[in-house]
Amino acid sequence: MTVPSRYLRMAGAHAEIDGDAFNDGAFILSIGGAQQSHVDLADPRNVFYEYLRRIANVLDVFKPAGDPIRILHLGAGALTLARYVQATRPGSQQVAVERERELLAFVVEHLPLPAGTDCELLVEDARDTLAACAEGSYDAVVLDVFRRRRRDRTCDSGGLPAARPGDCAGRRCPRERGR
């Protein structure tokens, strides 16, 4: 079986989507040979990576179970959490931001979002999105982006901020995260 691949100009690397050998209906997104995302199309509630599972756990309890939320995903990857939110909080309004145009198109082509998912997909820099956030825009903001350099930007969305736990050691995170 041929593994779908797409060159990402900004990253200067290839993205690949490969089937998970241990979980039927699940796929792994790799960029430059490094695994980035895991998606279980058969059950989007199955979140494999620990840091994403922790964020999903917070999303489960910060509002009543099943209630729709307004959520901003900064960094889309394979849209793992967008799929999770759709499965656990149907009717949620979601925005996913990814600066790699080719990555977003590649993921949606090979791993389409479930029918009924209300998720606007934006190709732009997370810093620009943060700068444009109006207070109260979102119930939750998930920051899952690769950071090349520090740049102070804030988003007073009035919502719950969530970021990769290991990425914030010793820093005031996520308000000071850029990429």
C-alpha positions in Angstrom: 0.0 0.0 0.0 1.3 3.5 -0.9 1.6 5.9 2.0 0.2 9.3 1.0 2.9 12.0 1.2 3.0 15.8 0.6 5.9 18.2 0.7 5.4 21.1 3.2 7.2 24.2 1.9 7.4 26.1 5.2 8.7 23.1 7.1 10.9 21.9 4.3 9.9 18.3 5.0 7.4 15.7 3.8 4.2 14.9 5.6 3.0 11.3 5.5 -0.2 9.6 6.7 0.3 6.0 7.6 -2.1 3.4 9.0 -1.7 2.5 12.6 -0.5 -1.1 12.6 -2.1 -1.8 16.0 -5.5 0.0 15.6 -7.8 -0.5 12.7 -9.2 2.7 11.4 -6.5 4.8 13.0 -3.8 6.8 11.3 -0.5 8.5 12.1 0.6 11.8 10.7 4.4 12.2 10.5 6.4 15.2 9.3 10.0 14.8 8.4 9.9 11.3 9.7 8.7 12.3 13.2 5.2 11.3 14.4 3.1 14.3 15.0 -0.6 13.2 15.3 -2.7 10.1 15.8 -6.2 10.0 14.5 -8.7 7.2 15.2 -11.4 7.7 12.5 -13.4 4.7 13.9 -13.6 6.3 17.3 -12.4 10.0 17.5 -12.8 9.8 21.3 -9.7 7.6 21.4 -6.9 10.2 21.8 -3.6 8.3 21.8 -0.9 10.9 22.6 -0.8 11.6 26.4 -0.5 15.4 26.1 -3.6 15.6 23.9 -5.4 13.2 26.2 -4.7 15.6 29.1 -6.1 18.5 27.1 -9.1 16.4 26.1 -9.7 15.5 29.8 -9.8 19.2 30.6 -12.2 19.9 27.8 -14.4 17.2 29.2 -14.8 18.8 32.6 -14.6 22.6 32.3 -18.2 22.8 31.0 -21.1 20.3 31.5 -20.6 17.1 29.6 -21.9 17.1 26.1 -22.6 20.9 26.0 -21.3 22.5 22.8 -18.4 24.9 23.2 -16.7 27.6 21.1 -13.0 26.5 20.7 -10.0 27.8 18.9 -7.3 25.3 17.9 -4.0 27.0 17.3 -2.1 24.3 15.3 -4.3 21.9 13.5 -2.0 18.9 12.8 -4.3 16.0 11.9 -7.3 17.8 13.6 -7.3 15.2 16.4 -8.9 17.4 19.0 -11.3 18.9 16.6 -12.5 15.4 15.9 -12.7 14.7 19.6 -14.7 17.8 20.4 -17.2 16.9 17.6 -17.6 13.4 19.0 -18.0 14.5 22.7 -19.6 17.9 22.3 -21.7 17.8 19.1 -22.7 21.2 17.8 -19.6 22.9 19.0 -18.3 25.8 16.9 -14.6 25.3 16.2 -11.8 27.2 14.4 -8.6 25.4 13.6 -5.6 27.5 12.5 -2.6 26.0 10.7 0.1 28.0 8.9 1.2 25.1 6.7 -1.3 25.4 3.8 -0.2 22.1 2.3 -0.6 20.2 5.6 -4.2 21.3 6.2 -5.2 20.4 2.6 -3.3 17.1 2.8 -5.0 16.1 6.1 -8.5 17.1 5.0 -8.0 15.2 1.7 -6.9 11.9 3.3 -8.6 12.1 6.7 -11.8 14.1 6.2 -13.6 15.5 9.2 -16.8 13.7 10.3 -20.0 14.8 8.8 -21.6 17.6 10.7 -18.4 19.0 12.1 -18.6 22.8 12.4 -14.9 23.6 12.1 -13.6 26.6 10.1 -10.1 25.9 8.8 -7.8 28.9 8.6 -4.4 29.0 6.9 -2.6 31.7 8.9 0.0 32.3 11.6 -1.3 31.6 15.1 0.2 35.0 16.3 -2.0 36.8 13.8 -5.1 34.9 15.0 -4.2 35.6 18.6 -3.8 39.3 17.9 -7.3 39.4 16.3 -9.0 37.6 19.2 -11.8 39.6 20.8 -12.5 39.1 24.5 -15.1 36.3 25.0 -14.6 34.9 21.5 -14.0 31.3 22.7 -14.7 29.1 25.6 -11.4 27.4 25.1 -8.1 28.0 23.3 -5.9 25.0 22.6 -2.3 25.9 21.7 -0.5 23.0 20.0 2.0 24.7 17.7 5.7 24.4 17.1 7.6 27.4 18.5 10.7 28.6 16.8 11.2 31.8 18.8 9.5 33.6 21.6 7.3 36.5 20.8 4.8 38.0 23.2 1.2 38.1 22.0 -1.9 37.6 24.1 -5.4 36.4 23.5 -7.9 37.5 26.1 -10.6 35.2 24.8 -12.2 34.9 28.2 -11.9 31.2 27.7 -9.9 28.3 29.1 -6.3 28.3 27.7 -4.7 24.8 27.2 -1.3 24.1 25.8 1.2 21.2 25.5 2.1 20.6 29.1 5.8 20.0 28.5 6.3 23.1 26.4 5.7 25.6 29.2 8.3 24.7 31.8 9.6 27.9 33.3 7.5 30.2 31.2 4.2 32.0 31.5 2.4 29.9 29.0 0.3 30.0 26.7 0.0 33.8 26.6 3.6 34.3 25.5 3.6 31.5 22.8 3.8 32.5 19.2 4.5 29.6 16.9 
